[in-house]
Amino acid sequence: MANSRLARLFDLVPFIVKHQGIPIAELAEKFQISVEQLEKDLWLLYMCGLPGQTPLELMEFEFEDGYVSVRNADELKSPRSLTQIELASLVIGLEILISQGISGAEQLKNKLASKLSTEISYQPAKSDLYLPEISQAIQQNKVLSIIYNGKAREVIPFETYTEDRTSYLRAFCKSAEDRRTFKISKIESLKITDNQELAPNLVPSNETPKTTKIATHKEKRLVREALGNSEQIDYFSVEWLISETMALAGAVELEDPQLRAQILARVKASQSLYLE
């Protein structure tokens, strides 16, 4: 609200300079505010001007007779304009919107870019490079074909999330026949296939859920989003629980000794892949 009023105040002065004696009701209609609000704005502008704050430096408005005019407003008589830095920031912001499929952004971006003294382009961070395609695939239940760490995979995406400024993809990997978490910055290529597919239900619907206690050490909001609770959770699949816990990278700890032993075995098996 304050920012919109400040912008209006800057626009009011050059407009009045070019329309001296404009009826106050017409001026209020032009700026889509009430006459009462316009009078408040004019009284505020009455106290503005160059440093010194004497009648010689302040702007002078007349509007009590129903018509608005201004004197001594040379410093603000020109309409606001954007600097090259402001233009560049807007162009980059619009390019981000274009990459996300926002309609109408490209036309405005081209118009603003034509006023820049040099060409600029936006290159998204590698961790954000495929987010629009992944989001589209999730919404349409489409299978993704990716190359991850040099290996081609087909995955069914579930969701993306960000932790410590790093973006991740949770998906069902068809080659592994299990859920996996992928670091998006390590995806070398990605393509949405024409196949619509949901991940298989790995748990029989009539199976009774198990319950275990967990200790949350950090990222409580992320833990709740992933596991549904930050103290105790119900689960059907041990494999799912272990995968989700490991994906949370130390944010949560399982208190059940048998489950902890399985996670330790999984970690040791992973470490052995990197040891000679």
N, C-alpha and C positions, 0 to 999 in steps of 0.2 A: 504493500500500500504506500509506504513512504517513498520507495523508489519510483513508483508510477507518478506520484505527485511531483517529485523533483523533476522528472522528465517533462511533465506538463508545464511546470514553471519556466523551464528553459525554452519551451516552444511558444509559450504565451507571448513573451516579450517581442521576438522578431515578427510574430503575426500581427500584434497590435501596431508595431512600428509601420507595417505596410498597410494597415487598415485603420488609420487614425479616425476616431469618432464613430467606431462601430457600435451599434446598439448592444447593450450588455446581454440582453436575452439571446440575440443572434450569436454573440461570442460564446455564451454558455452552451448553446446548442451545437456549435461547431466543435467544441471540445468534449461534448457529451457529458456534461456535468450540470448540476443545478446552479441557478443564479446565486443562491446562498453560498455554495462552495466556491464559485468564481470570485465572489466578493472577499471571501477569506483568503484566497490565493493572491488577490490584488493587494490586500492589506499587508500580506507577508512580503510581497515584492516591493512594497513601499519602503521597507526597511533594508533593501538590498542595494548594493552599489560598490564603488571602489573603496579601498581602505581609507579611513579618515572619519567616516560616519557623520560628516557634516552635510547640510543641504546641498553643498557644491558637488559632493560625490554620490549622493543617493539619487536613485531614479524617482521621477515624479509622475504619479498617475492621477488622472481625473476620471471619476466614474459615478459620482454621487447624483448627477443629473440624468443617469440612464444611458449615457454614451461613454465609451472608454477611449482614452488617449494617453500617451506617455511621452515624456521628455527626458533628456539626459540619460538615454539608454544605449549610447554608442557601443559600449563594450559587449552588449548582448543582442545587438540588432540583427546579427547574422544567424540563420538557422543552424542548428546543430549538425555537425558532420562527423563521419567516422574517420579515425586515423588509419594508417596503413596496418598497424598492428591489430586494431580492432577488426578491420576488414578481414585480415588473414585468419584471426581467431574464429570469426563467423563462418568463413569458407571451410575451414577444417571441421568445425562442428557440423556443418551441413553435409560434408562428405561422409562423416560418420553416420548421419541419418540416412543418407543415400545407400550406404552399405547395408543398412538394416531394413531397406525396402520401404522407407517412408515416402509416400507420394507427395509431389509438389516441392520436395527439397532440391531437386536438381535444377529446376528453373530458377529458383532464387539464388542458388549457389553460382550459376553461370552469370547471372546479372551482377552479383557482387564481385565475382572474380574478374570481370571485365574492367573494374575500377582499380584493380591492383597494379602497381608499377612493375611487378615481376610475377612469374608463374610459381605457384606452390602446389604441392600434392600431399595427400594424407596416406601414410602407410601404417596400418594397424600393427600393434605389437603382435609377435608371433603367437602369444598365448590367447589373443582375441581374434586371430585370423579367421577361424572357422566357426565362430559362435553363431552367426546368422544362419549358416547351413545346418548346423546341429539343431538349433531351435526349430527350424522348418521341419527337419526330419522327425523330431519328437512330436510336433503337433500333428503330423501326417502319418505317424507310425511307419516311417520309411526306414529301410535298412541302409546303413552307411558302409561304404567301401573305403577302408583307410589303409595307409601304410604307416606302421608304427614301429620305430626302431628297426627299420629295414624289412619288416615282415608284413605281408599283405593279410588283412583280416576283414571279415564282415561282422559288423556289430549292430545290435539293436539299442539305440540310445534311450536312456531313462531321464537323465537330468545333468545339468552342469552346475558347478559351484566353485567358489573362489576362496582360497585360504592362503594367508601370507602373500597376497598379491599374485598368486599362481592359480590359473584356471584348470579345472579337472572335468572329465567326462565320466559319468557312470553309465555302463552299458552292459548288455549281454553279449559276450564274444561267442560267435557260432563255432569257431574252430576249437576253442577251449571248452565249449559247452558249459559255460559258467559265467557268473557276473565278474566284471573286471572294472577297475578304475584306471583311466588313461590321463596322463598329463598332456594337455592340449598342445603345449609348445613343442612336444616331441612328435606330434602327428606330422608326417612329411607330406602327405597328400590326403585329400578327402573328397569323396563324391557321393552324392545322394543317388541311390539306385531306384529303380522303378518298383522294387519289391516292397509291399506292405506286409509287415509281420510283427506279431507281438512275441515277447519272450515266453518260452514255455514255462508252465507252472511246475516248478521243481518240488513242490510240496503237496501231497494229497490233501484235498479240502476237508476230509474228515479226521485229520490228524489233530491230536490235542496239543496245544501250544505249551512250550516249556517256559520257565521263568528263571531269570538270573539277575543278580545284583551287579551294578557297575559303579566305578568311581570316576567321576569326571574331573579332570585336572585343568582344562582350559577349553575355550571355544564352546561354552555351554549351549549357546544358541544353535551352533552347527550340529552338536551332538543330538539335541532334541529334534532337529530337522531330519537327521539321518536315522536315529533309533527310536524316536517318539517319546523318549524320557531321558532324564539325566541321572537317575538313581536305580531304577529297576525296569527291565524290559521283558516282554513276551516275544518268543521267537519259535518258528517251526524248524528252520533249517540251520544246523550248526555251521555249515559252509557259508551261508549268508551272513551269520553273525560274525564269524571270524574275518570274512572279507571286509565287512563294513568297519569292524574295529581296527583292522590294519590300515584301511584307507583313511581313518581319522588321525593317523600318524601321531600317536601319543596323547591325543586329547582325552581319550577314555581308556579305562583299564577294566578288564573283566575280573571279578573276584573269585569265580569258580576255579579251583586248582586244575581240574581236568581241561577246562577250556583254555586256561593260561598255558598249559603244557602243549596243547595243540598249536597255539599261536607261536610258542617258542620253537616247536619243531618246524613250522612253516618258515619262520625267519631263518633258522639254521640252514634249511634246504635252499632258500634263496641265496644266502651268503655263499654257499658252496659253489654256486654257479660262477662266482667272480674270483674264486680261489684256484690256484694251480694245484 
